[in-house]
């Protein structure tokens, strides 16, 4: 589901003219959050 959402949101962001740097930062934040969630699941 997450990959589908990313594929759908990227063209929308490009069309709306969102800064690429902001997009990359948000993607990195999403990756950090997901890896953090995986770590917490492993600890649980």
N, C-alpha and C positions, 0 to 999 in steps of 0.2 A: 504493500500500500504506500509506504513512504516514497519508494522510487517513483511510483506513478504520480504522486503528488508533486515531487520535484520536477518531473518531466513536464507536468502541466503548468507549474508556477513559473518556470524559467522563461518560456516565451511571453507569458503575461507581463513579467517584470521587464523584459526587453521592450515590449510594445509600449508600456507605460513610461519607459525611459528612466528606470531606476538605475542609480550609479552601480557600475559593475563591482567596484570595491565593496560597497555595502552588501551586495549579493554574495560575494565570496566570503566576507566576514560572517554573514548569517549562516552560510553553508558550513563554515568551519565550526561555528558555535553549535550547530545541529550535530555535527560529527562528534564534537567533544561531549555534548550532552548524552548522545547515544552510547558512546564508549563508557561514559561514567555510569549510565544505567546498567550496562552489561556488567561492569565491575561490582555494582551493588548487588545485582542478581547473583553473581558468583559468590559473594560474601554470604548472602542469605542461604 
